Amino acid sequence: MSIAALAADIEAAVASHSSERRNETLRKVTDLFVGNAPQYKEEQVALFDSVLGGLAKETDVSTRAELSQRLAAIDNAPINIVASLAADDAIEVAKPILTGSRRLNDAQLAALAAAKSQDHMQAIAARRSLSEQVTDVLLSRGDARVARTVAGNESARVSEKGFETLVGLAAEDPRVAECVVVRPDIPQRHLRTLAAIVPEPVRLRLAANNPRLAARIREAMAQASQDSAQAKPRDYSRAKETVAAMVKAAALGDEAVLEFAKAEKFEEAVVALAALNRLSIDAASRLLVDEPTDTLLIAAKAGGLSWPTAKSLLLMRTAGHSSPQDLEDARLSFVRLKAETAVQGIKLYKLRANQR
């Protein structure tokens, strides 16, 4: 078909109320683009973008899904129609683009992960390459299926916060634990935690299939035991006296804990958290050592602390190494967390702590 004839078809199809004619013309234009995509310059791609977008607006799901499938593998596919297909509520339309198109950048993927369905997030999680910016959103909003896909995607980059989330999920879901423990990029401290919680049958199966991984797990478990044996016990006696006096004077509150955190008075901060949440010293100390960030935020909210105080506790916990993005994510989580929800979360944490 000549360009002139195709142009006439496009004009007639756009003006037509016939869905069959629009669908057929859309396929012809797509054929023309896909067949010669590498040869087109940017202005020509932009023209196709406008035409395809206009034709696709009123097409049915199956036709849009076909268009998505064909454009997903094209490196210079028209960007606006690609973005439109990726945001389509119908997962059969969005999935090919979300999973395979290189035309979506990290900001677009993160925005889609923050707004679309679990099925959309599952498709994003299966991409060949994912940045920390995207996996952070997937792990904060996604269900267990999304988390398992992220954990099992070796090309996905996971932040420190992301690993904390995965390890927290792994404690409840052996399938997540199995995916996370085999990641080559897992930080050693998280591997030590996972080595302790992965069920023995799973460890034995992993060892049989991957001797190198088995050696890493054994090393992590040995290191955890050694760290536990060598850990210098902290003396909380003076901190207990200080906090007890504050409790008696009704002076233990947000301002006091903020001062403890800013001055990096670990023992006092631990005892204060224990008093405010009626926790044991051991359970409170874990909040500042190896529990997920969200657990510390729950304790801070349940204890009536403000965000500046919670932030100072986080900075003390990480020796000031928290990234601005991690702190902003933590702030948003803290602000959204309701006090009554935090109180219930602390009850569950106490129950889990008592079972150790």
C-alpha positions in Angstrom: 0.0 0.0 0.0 1.3 3.4 -0.9 1.8 6.2 1.7 -1.0 8.2 0.0 -3.4 5.3 0.1 -2.6 4.6 3.8 -3.1 8.3 4.6 -6.5 8.2 3.0 -7.3 5.1 5.0 -6.2 6.8 8.2 -8.3 9.9 7.5 -11.4 7.8 6.7 -10.9 5.5 9.7 -10.5 8.3 12.2 -13.7 9.9 10.8 -15.5 6.6 10.8 -17.6 5.2 13.6 -16.8 1.7 12.5 -14.6 -0.1 15.1 -13.7 -2.7 12.5 -12.3 -0.1 10.1 -10.4 1.6 12.9 -8.9 -1.7 14.0 -7.9 -2.7 10.5 -6.3 0.7 9.9 -4.5 0.5 13.2 -3.0 -2.8 12.2 -1.9 -1.4 8.8 -0.2 1.6 10.5 1.4 -0.7 13.0 2.7 -3.0 10.3 4.2 0.0 8.5 6.0 1.2 11.7 7.2 -2.2 12.9 8.5 -3.2 9.5 10.7 -0.1 9.2 11.2 1.1 12.8 15.0 1.1 12.8 15.0 3.5 9.8 12.7 6.1 11.2 14.0 9.4 12.6 12.5 11.0 15.7 10.1 13.3 13.9 8.8 10.3 11.9 8.3 8.3 15.1 6.5 11.3 16.6 4.1 11.2 13.6 3.4 7.6 14.1 2.9 8.3 17.8 0.1 10.8 17.0 -1.5 8.5 14.5 -1.4 5.4 16.5 -2.6 7.2 19.6 -5.6 8.6 17.8 -6.5 5.2 16.3 -6.1 3.3 19.5 -8.3 5.5 21.7 -11.6 3.7 20.9 -10.3 0.2 20.1 -11.2 -2.8 22.1 -9.0 -4.6 24.7 -7.9 -7.4 22.4 -6.8 -4.9 19.7 -4.9 -2.7 22.2 -3.3 -5.9 23.6 -2.1 -6.9 20.2 -0.6 -3.4 19.6 1.1 -3.5 23.0 2.6 -6.9 22.2 4.0 -5.7 18.9 5.4 -2.4 20.2 7.0 -3.8 23.4 10.1 -5.2 21.6 10.7 -2.0 19.5 13.5 0.1 21.0 12.3 3.3 19.4 8.5 2.7 19.8 6.4 5.9 20.0 6.8 7.0 23.6 3.3 8.5 24.2 1.4 5.4 23.0 3.8 3.2 24.9 3.1 5.2 28.1 -0.6 5.0 27.4 -0.6 1.3 26.9 1.5 0.8 30.1 -1.1 2.6 32.1 -4.0 0.8 30.7 -6.2 -0.7 33.4 -6.5 -4.0 31.4 -3.4 -6.0 32.4 -3.5 -7.9 29.1 -2.8 -4.5 27.4 -0.3 -3.2 29.9 1.7 -6.3 30.6 3.8 -6.6 27.4 5.0 -3.0 27.8 5.5 -3.2 31.5 7.5 -6.4 31.3 9.5 -5.8 28.1 9.6 -2.2 26.8 12.8 -0.3 27.1 11.0 3.0 26.4 9.8 3.4 30.0 12.2 5.1 32.4 12.6 4.6 36.1 10.4 7.5 37.0 7.6 6.2 34.9 7.9 2.7 36.2 8.0 3.9 39.8 4.9 6.1 39.2 3.0 3.1 37.7 4.1 0.9 40.5 2.7 3.4 43.0 -0.6 3.8 41.3 -1.6 0.6 39.5 -2.8 -2.9 40.4 -1.0 -5.8 41.9 -1.0 -7.4 38.5 0.7 -4.3 37.0 3.3 -4.4 39.7 3.8 -8.1 39.1 4.6 -7.4 35.4 7.0 -4.6 36.4 8.7 -6.9 38.9 9.5 -9.4 36.1 11.5 -6.9 34.0 15.0 -7.8 33.0 16.4 -4.7 34.7 15.0 -2.8 37.7 16.5 0.1 39.7 16.3 0.5 43.5 13.9 3.4 42.9 11.4 1.0 41.3 11.9 -2.0 43.6 11.5 0.2 46.7 8.0 1.1 45.5 7.2 -2.5 44.5 8.2 -3.8 47.9 6.3 -1.1 49.8 3.0 -1.6 47.9 3.2 -5.1 46.5 1.7 -8.3 47.8 3.7 -11.5 48.6 3.5 -12.5 44.9 5.2 -9.3 43.9 7.8 -9.6 46.6 8.7 -13.1 45.5 9.1 -11.9 41.9 11.3 -9.1 42.9 13.4 -11.4 45.2 13.7 -13.9 42.4 14.7 -11.4 39.8 18.5 -11.4 40.0 18.7 -8.4 37.7 16.6 -6.3 40.1 18.6 -4.0 42.3 17.4 -3.9 45.9 18.2 -1.2 48.4 19.0 -1.6 52.1 15.5 -0.7 52.9 14.2 -3.2 50.3 16.3 -6.0 51.9 14.9 -5.1 55.3 11.4 -5.4 53.8 12.2 -8.8 52.2 13.7 -10.2 55.3 10.7 -9.1 57.3 8.4 -10.9 54.8 10.7 -13.9 54.7 10.1 -14.5 58.4 6.4 -15.2 57.5 6.7 -16.7 54.0 9.3 -19.5 53.4 8.9 -18.9 49.6 10.1 -15.3 50.0 13.0 -16.5 52.2 14.0 -19.1 49.6 14.1 -16.4 46.9 16.0 -13.9 49.0 18.7 -16.2 50.4 20.0 -17.2 47.0 20.5 -13.6 45.8 24.2 -13.0 45.3 23.9 -9.3 46.4 22.3 -9.9 49.7 24.1 -8.1 52.5 25.9 -10.4 54.9 23.9 -9.2 58.0 20.6 -10.0 56.2 22.0 -13.4 55.1 22.8 -14.2 58.8 19.2 -13.4 59.7 17.8 -15.5 56.9 20.1 -18.4 57.6 18.5 -18.6 61.0 14.8 -18.5 59.8 14.9 -20.5 56.6 13.4 -23.9 57.5 15.9 -26.8 57.6 14.3 -28.8 54.8 14.7 -25.7 52.5 18.3 -25.3 53.6 19.0 -29.0 52.8 17.4 -28.7 49.4 19.3 -25.5 48.6 22.5 -27.2 49.8 21.9 -30.2 47.5 21.3 -27.9 44.5 23.9 -25.3 45.2 27.0 -26.3 47.2 28.4 -22.7 47.0 25.2 -21.3 48.5 25.3 -24.0 51.2 28.8 -22.9 52.1 27.7 -19.2 52.4 24.7 -20.2 54.6 27.0 -22.2 56.9 29.4 -19.4 57.1 26.6 -16.9 57.9 25.2 -19.1 60.6 28.7 -19.6 62.1 29.3 -15.9 62.0 26.0 -15.2 63.7 26.8 -17.6 66.5 30.3 -16.1 66.8 28.9 -12.5 66.9 26.4 -13.5 69.6 29.1 -15.1 71.7 31.5 -12.2 71.3 29.0 -9.4 71.7 30.0 -7.3 74.6 27.0 -7.1 77.0 25.7 -3.5 77.5 25.3 -2.1 81.0 21.8 -0.6 81.3 21.9 0.0 85.0 22.7 3.8 84.8 20.2 4.2 82.0 17.5 2.5 84.0 18.1 4.8 86.9 17.9 7.9 84.6 14.7 6.8 82.9 13.1 5.6 86.1 13.7 9.1 87.6 12.1 10.7 84.5 9.1 8.4 84.7 8.6 9.3 88.4 8.8 13.0 87.5 6.5 12.6 84.5 9.3 13.8 82.3 9.8 10.9 80.0 8.4 11.8 76.6 9.2 12.9 73.1 11.7 15.6 74.0 13.7 13.3 76.3 14.0 10.6 73.8 15.0 13.1 71.1 17.9 14.3 73.3 19.0 10.7 74.0 19.0 10.0 70.2 20.8 13.2 69.3 23.5 12.5 71.9 23.7 8.9 70.7 22.9 7.6 74.2 22.1 4.1 73.0 21.3 2.6 76.4 19.1 5.5 77.5 17.2 5.4 74.2 16.6 1.6 74.5 15.4 1.9 78.1 13.1 4.8 77.2 11.6 2.8 74.3 11.1 -0.1 76.6 9.4 2.1 79.2 7.1 3.8 76.7 6.0 0.6 75.0 6.3 -1.8 78.0 8.9 -3.9 76.3 11.8 -5.9 77.7 15.2 -4.3 77.3 16.2 -7.1 74.9 13.2 -6.5 72.7 13.7 -2.7 72.8 17.4 -3.0 71.9 16.6 -5.1 68.8 14.6 -2.2 67.5 17.8 -0.2 67.3 20.0 -3.0 66.0 18.4 -5.5 63.6 14.6 -5.2 63.4 13.2 -3.7 60.1 12.9 0.0 60.0 9.1 -0.2 60.0 9.2 -2.0 63.3 11.1 0.9 64.9 8.6 3.4 63.4 5.8 1.4 64.8 7.4 1.5 68.3 8.0 5.3 68.0 4.4 6.0 66.9 3.0 3.7 69.6 5.2 5.4 72.2 3.8 8.8 71.3 7.0 10.1 69.7 7.2 12.7 66.9 8.8 12.3 63.4 11.9 14.3 64.4 12.5 11.9 67.3 11.9 8.9 65.1 14.2 10.3 62.5 16.9 10.8 65.1 16.5 7.2 66.3 16.9 6.0 62.7 20.0 8.1 62.3 21.5 6.8 65.5 20.7 3.2 64.4 22.5 3.7 61.1 25.3 5.8 62.4 24.0 8.7 60.2 24.2 6.6 57.0 20.6 6.7 56.1 20.1 8.1 52.6 17.8 11.2 52.1 15.4 8.9 50.1 15.3 6.3 52.8 14.5 9.0 55.4 11.8 10.5 53.2 10.2 7.1 52.7 10.4 6.5 56.4 8.8 9.9 57.1 5.9 9.1 54.8 5.4 5.7 56.4 5.5 7.3 59.9 3.0 10.1 58.9 0.5 7.6 57.4 0.8 5.2 60.3 -2.2 5.5 62.7 -1.5 5.4 66.4 -4.1 2.7 67.0 -2.5 0.6 64.2 1.0 1.1 65.8 -0.4 0.0 69.2 -1.6 -3.3 67.6 1.7 -3.7 65.9 3.6 -3.4 69.2 1.3 -6.1 70.7 2.3 -8.4 67.9 6.0 -7.5 68.3 5.8 -8.3 72.0 4.2 -11.7 71.2 6.9 -12.5 68.7 9.6 -11.3 71.2 8.3 -13.5 73.9 8.4 -16.6 71.7 12.2 -16.2 71.1 
